[in-house]
């Protein structure tokens, strides 16, 4: 099962961790400079939930927490 939300289609997003060096101008320096950019991944907050589908079928799927909080999913106890 891939790490994609069953309801919203939300998945991981690529970004970068930026390493800066130097003292800020605000605190009396000459400003910060970017030293290195490391690629990283922002992962969606997915939970395995038993869900009732519109067809009436009960299935265990990955759903993001945002969709659960919004009430887009009918959970089974």
DSSP file (Angstrom, degrees, kcal/mol; ACC not computed):
  #  RESIDUE AA STRUCTURE BP1 BP2  ACC     N-H-->O    O-->H-N    N-H-->O    O-->H-N    TCO  KAPPA ALPHA  PHI   PSI    X-CA   Y-CA   Z-CA
    1    1 A X              0   0    0      0, 0.0     2,-0.1     0, 0.0    60,-0.0   0.000 360.0 360.0 360.0 125.0    0.0    0.0    0.0
    2    2 A X        -     0   0    0      1,-0.1     2,-2.1    60,-0.0    60,-0.1  -0.374 360.0-103.7 -77.1 159.0    1.5    3.3   -1.0
    3    3 A X  S    S+     0   0    0     -2,-0.1     2,-0.4     2,-0.0     9,-0.3  -0.426  77.9 122.3 -84.4  65.6    1.7    6.2    1.4
    4    4 A X        -     0   0    0     -2,-2.1    58,-0.2     7,-0.1     7,-0.2  -0.984  68.0-108.5-128.7 138.0   -1.2    8.2   -0.1
    5    5 A X     >  -     0   0    0      5,-2.6     4,-1.0    -2,-0.4    58,-0.2  -0.456  19.9-145.0 -66.3 132.3   -4.4    9.3    1.6
    6    6 A X  T  4 S+     0   0    0     56,-2.9    57,-0.1    -2,-0.2    -1,-0.1   0.816  95.2  35.3 -67.3 -32.6   -7.4    7.3    0.4
    7    7 A X  T  4 S+     0   0    0     55,-0.2    -1,-0.1     3,-0.1    56,-0.1   0.935 131.6  21.3 -89.0 -55.3   -9.8   10.3    0.6
    8    8 A X  T  4 S-     0   0    0      2,-0.1    -2,-0.1    56,-0.0     3,-0.1   0.659  90.8-126.9 -94.9 -17.8   -7.8   13.4   -0.3
    9    9 A X     <  +     0   0    0     -4,-1.0     2,-0.2     1,-0.3    -3,-0.1   0.624  50.5 161.7  79.2  12.8   -4.9   11.9   -2.3
   10   10 A X        +     0   0    0     -6,-0.1    -5,-2.6     1,-0.0    -1,-0.3  -0.452   7.4 161.9 -69.3 136.5   -2.4   13.7   -0.1
   11   11 A X        -     0   0    0     -7,-0.2    -7,-0.1    -2,-0.2     2,-0.1  -0.695  42.9 -49.6-139.4-168.1    1.1   12.2   -0.2
   12   12 A X        -     0   0    0     -9,-0.3     2,-0.4    -2,-0.2    31,-0.2  -0.370  47.3-151.6 -73.5 151.6    4.7   13.2    0.6
   13   13 A X  E     -A   42   0A   0     29,-2.4    29,-3.2    -2,-0.1     2,-0.2  -0.968  12.8-126.8-124.3 137.2    6.1   16.5   -0.6
   14   14 A X  E     +A   41   0A   0     -2,-0.4     2,-0.2    27,-0.2    27,-0.2  -0.580  41.7 142.8 -84.6 146.7    9.8   17.2   -1.3
   15   15 A X  E     -A   40   0A   0     25,-2.4    25,-2.0    -2,-0.2     2,-0.3  -0.778  38.1-104.7-155.1-161.3   11.6   20.1    0.3
   16   16 A X  E     -A   39   0A   0     23,-0.3     2,-0.7    -2,-0.2    23,-0.2  -0.999  10.3-132.6-145.6 148.3   14.9   21.0    1.7
   17   17 A X  E     -A   38   0A   0     21,-3.4    21,-2.4    -2,-0.3     2,-0.5  -0.889  32.2-150.0 -95.0 117.3   16.6   21.6    5.1
   18   18 A X  E     -A   37   0A   0     -2,-0.7     2,-0.6    19,-0.2    19,-0.2  -0.800   5.1-155.9 -99.1 124.1   18.5   24.8    4.8
   19   19 A X  E     -A   36   0A   0     17,-2.9    16,-3.1    -2,-0.5    17,-1.2  -0.870  15.6-171.5 -99.7 123.3   21.7   25.3    6.8
   20   20 A X  E     -A   34   0A   0     -2,-0.6     2,-0.3    14,-0.2    14,-0.2  -0.823   5.5-167.0-115.7 154.5   22.6   28.9    7.5
   21   21 A X  E     +A   33   0A   0     12,-2.2    12,-2.5    -2,-0.3     2,-0.1  -0.988  40.5  47.5-140.1 147.9   25.7   30.4    9.0
   22   22 A X  S    S-     0   0    0     -2,-0.3     2,-0.4    10,-0.2    10,-0.2  -0.329  82.0 -64.8 111.4 167.8   26.6   33.9   10.4
   23   23 A X        -     0   0    0      8,-0.3     8,-1.9    -2,-0.1     7,-0.1  -0.739  54.1-111.6 -93.5 137.8   25.2   36.5   12.7
   24   24 A X    > > -     0   0    0     -2,-0.4     5,-2.6     7,-0.2     3,-0.5  -0.257  17.8-123.1 -66.7 153.7   21.9   38.2   11.7
   25   25 A X  G > 5S+     0   0    0      1,-0.2     3,-1.8     3,-0.2    -1,-0.1   0.858 111.0  63.3 -62.8 -35.3   21.9   41.9   10.8
   26   26 A X  G 3 5S+     0   0    0      1,-0.3    -1,-0.2     2,-0.1    -2,-0.0   0.842 105.5  44.2 -59.7 -34.8   19.4   42.5   13.5
   27   27 A X  G < 5S-     0   0    0     -3,-0.5    -1,-0.3     0, 0.0    -2,-0.2   0.136 132.2 -86.0-101.3  21.4   21.8   41.4   16.2
   28   28 A X  T < 5S+     0   0    0     -3,-1.8    -3,-0.2     1,-0.2    -2,-0.1   0.528  89.8 115.7  97.8   6.8   24.8   43.3   14.7
   29   29 A X  S   <S-     0   0    0     -5,-2.6    -1,-0.2    -7,-0.1    -5,-0.1  -0.180  77.0-104.0 -95.7-168.0   26.3   41.0   12.2
   30   30 A X  S    S-     0   0    0      1,-0.3    -5,-0.2    -7,-0.1    -6,-0.1   0.353  74.4 -87.3 -99.5   5.0   26.6   41.2    8.4
   31   31 A X        -     0   0    0     -8,-1.9    -1,-0.3     2,-0.0    -8,-0.3  -0.142  45.7 -74.4 108.8 156.7   23.8   38.7    7.7
   32   32 A X        -     0   0    0    -10,-0.2     2,-0.4    -3,-0.1   -10,-0.2  -0.549  39.5-154.5 -87.6 154.0   23.3   35.0    7.4
   33   33 A X  E     -A   21   0A   0    -12,-2.5   -12,-2.2    -2,-0.2     2,-0.5  -0.965  22.2-113.3-128.0 144.5   24.4   33.0    4.4
   34   34 A X  E     +A   20   0A   0     -2,-0.4   -14,-0.2   -14,-0.2     3,-0.1  -0.661  34.3 174.6 -78.0 123.0   23.1   29.7    3.1
   35   35 A X  E     -     0   0A   0    -16,-3.1     2,-0.3    -2,-0.5    -1,-0.2   0.854  61.0  -1.9 -95.1 -45.8   25.8   27.1    3.5
   36   36 A X  E     -A   19   0A   0    -17,-1.2   -17,-2.9     2,-0.0     2,-0.5  -0.999  50.5-150.7-152.0 145.8   24.1   23.9    2.4
   37   37 A X  E     -A   18   0A   0     -2,-0.3     2,-0.5   -19,-0.2   -19,-0.2  -0.983  15.7-167.9-120.6 120.3   20.7   22.6    1.2
   38   38 A X  E     -A   17   0A   0    -21,-2.4   -21,-3.4    -2,-0.5     2,-0.1  -0.918  23.3-122.5-108.4 129.7   19.9   19.0    2.0
   39   39 A X  E     +A   16   0A   0     -2,-0.5     2,-0.3   -23,-0.2   -23,-0.3  -0.423  39.6 167.9 -69.1 142.9   16.9   17.4    0.3
   40   40 A X  E     -A   15   0A   0    -25,-2.0   -25,-2.4    -2,-0.1     2,-0.4  -0.912  28.6-120.3-147.7 174.4   14.2   16.0    2.7
   41   41 A X  E     -A   14   0A   0     -2,-0.3     2,-0.7   -27,-0.2   -27,-0.2  -0.977   7.0-150.0-127.0 132.3   10.6   14.8    2.6
   42   42 A X  E     -A   13   0A   0    -29,-3.2   -29,-2.4    -2,-0.4     2,-0.3  -0.906  25.8-154.2 -97.2 114.8    7.5   16.1    4.4
   43   43 A X        -     0   0    0     -2,-0.7   -31,-0.1   -31,-0.2     2,-0.1  -0.685  15.0-114.3 -96.0 144.2    5.3   13.1    5.0
   44   44 A X        -     0   0    0     -2,-0.3     2,-1.6   -41,-0.2   -32,-0.1  -0.431  31.3-111.4 -70.8 147.5    1.5   13.2    5.4
   45   45 A X        +     0   0    0     -2,-0.1    20,-2.0     2,-0.0     2,-0.3  -0.637  50.9 178.6 -82.7  87.4    0.1   12.2    8.8
   46   46 A X  E     -B   64   0B   0     -2,-1.6     2,-0.4    18,-0.2    18,-0.2  -0.729  13.5-169.8 -99.5 141.1   -1.6    9.0    7.7
   47   47 A X  E     -B   63   0B   0     16,-2.5    16,-2.7    -2,-0.3     2,-0.6  -0.966  26.8-120.4-127.1 143.9   -3.5    6.6   10.0
   48   48 A X  E     +B   62   0B   0     -2,-0.4     2,-0.4    14,-0.2    14,-0.2  -0.762  44.5 173.1 -83.6 119.8   -4.8    3.1    9.2
   49   49 A X  E     -B   61   0B   0     12,-2.9    12,-2.7    -2,-0.6     2,-0.6  -0.968  37.3-124.1-132.2 141.3   -8.5    3.3    9.8
   50   50 A X  E     -B   60   0B   0     -2,-0.4    26,-1.9    26,-0.3     2,-0.3  -0.781  42.3-173.4 -83.5 124.2  -11.4    0.9    9.2
   51   51 A X  E     -BC  59  75B   0      8,-3.4     8,-2.6    -2,-0.6     2,-0.7  -0.901  28.8-130.8-125.7 145.3  -13.8    2.8    7.0
   52   52 A X  E     -B   58   0B   0     22,-2.2    22,-0.4    -2,-0.3     6,-0.2  -0.874  31.1-148.0 -92.6 117.3  -17.3    2.2    5.6
   53   53 A X    >   -     0   0    0      4,-3.2     3,-2.5    -2,-0.7    20,-0.0  -0.383  28.1-102.9 -80.0 162.5  -17.2    2.8    1.9
   54   54 A X  T 3  S+     0   0    0      1,-0.3    -1,-0.1     2,-0.1    -2,-0.0   0.775 122.9  60.1 -56.8 -26.4  -20.3    4.2   -0.1
   55   55 A X  T 3  S-     0   0    0      2,-0.1    -1,-0.3     1,-0.1     3,-0.1   0.547 121.6-108.4 -78.0  -6.1  -20.9    0.7   -1.4
   56   56 A X  S <  S+     0   0    0     -3,-2.5     2,-0.2     1,-0.3    -2,-0.1   0.340  75.1 137.5  95.9  -5.7  -21.4   -0.5    2.2
   57   57 A X        -     0   0    0     -5,-0.1    -4,-3.2     1,-0.0     2,-0.5  -0.508  49.7-137.0 -76.1 140.5  -18.1   -2.4    2.2
   58   58 A X  E     +B   52   0B   0     -6,-0.2     2,-0.3    -2,-0.2    -6,-0.2  -0.880  34.0 166.0 -99.7 126.7  -15.8   -2.2    5.3
   59   59 A X  E     -B   51   0B   0     -8,-2.6    -8,-3.4    -2,-0.5     2,-0.6  -0.983  38.2-124.0-142.1 149.2  -12.2   -1.7    4.4
   60   60 A X  E     +B   50   0B   0     -2,-0.3     2,-0.3   -10,-0.3   -10,-0.2  -0.852  45.3 162.0 -94.6 120.1   -9.0   -0.8    6.2
   61   61 A X  E     -B   49   0B   0    -12,-2.7   -12,-2.9    -2,-0.6     2,-0.5  -0.866  43.5-102.7-134.5 165.0   -7.4    2.2    4.4
   62   62 A X  E     +B   48   0B   0     -2,-0.3   -56,-2.9   -58,-0.2     2,-0.4  -0.813  43.1 175.4 -89.7 124.9   -4.8    4.9    5.0
   63   63 A X  E     -B   47   0B   0    -16,-2.7   -16,-2.5    -2,-0.5     2,-0.1  -0.992  29.9-118.4-132.5 138.6   -6.4    8.3    5.7
   64   64 A X  E >>  -B   46   0B   0     -2,-0.4     4,-1.5   -18,-0.2     3,-0.6  -0.438  25.0-120.8 -74.6 151.6   -4.8   11.6    6.7
   65   65 A X  H 3> S+     0   0    0    -20,-2.0     4,-2.8     1,-0.2     5,-0.2   0.819 110.4  63.2 -63.1 -32.4   -5.7   13.1   10.0
   66   66 A X  H 3> S+     0   0    0      1,-0.2     4,-1.7     2,-0.2    -1,-0.2   0.890 104.8  46.6 -60.1 -39.6   -7.0   16.2    8.4
   67   67 A X  H <4>S+     0   0    0     -3,-0.6     5,-2.2     2,-0.2     4,-0.5   0.863 111.8  51.1 -70.8 -36.0   -9.7   14.2    6.6
   68   68 A X  H ><5S+     0   0    0     -4,-1.5     3,-1.0     1,-0.2     5,-0.2   0.931 111.7  46.7 -66.2 -45.2  -10.6   12.3    9.8
   69   69 A X  H 3<5S+     0   0    0     -4,-2.8    -1,-0.2     1,-0.2    -2,-0.2   0.854 108.5  55.9 -64.2 -35.6  -11.0   15.6   11.8
   70   70 A X  T 3<5S-     0   0    0     -4,-1.7    -1,-0.2    -5,-0.2    -2,-0.2   0.591 113.5-119.2 -74.5  -9.8  -13.1   17.1    9.0
   71   71 A X  T < 5S+     0   0    0     -3,-1.0    -3,-0.2    -4,-0.5    -2,-0.1   0.741  72.8 133.6  79.4  24.0  -15.5   14.2    9.2
   72   72 A X      < +     0   0    0     -5,-2.2     2,-0.4     2,-0.0    -4,-0.2   0.513  61.6  64.8 -81.5  -4.2  -15.0   13.0    5.6
   73   73 A X  S    S-     0   0    0     -6,-0.5     2,-0.8    -5,-0.2   -20,-0.1  -0.960  70.2-147.0-124.5 135.6  -14.6    9.4    6.9
   74   74 A X        -     0   0    0     -2,-0.4   -22,-2.2   -22,-0.4     2,-0.1  -0.877  29.1-154.4-100.0 105.0  -17.2    7.2    8.5
   75   75 A X  B     -C   51   0B   0     -2,-0.8     2,-0.4   -24,-0.2   -24,-0.2  -0.385   7.0-137.8 -81.1 155.6  -15.1    5.1   10.9
   76   76 A X              0   0    0    -26,-1.9   -26,-0.3    -2,-0.1    -1,-0.0  -0.943 360.0 360.0-111.3 133.5  -16.1    1.6   12.2
   77   77 A X              0   0    0     -2,-0.4    -1,-0.1     0, 0.0    -2,-0.0   0.489 360.0 360.0 -71.6 360.0  -15.5    0.8   15.8
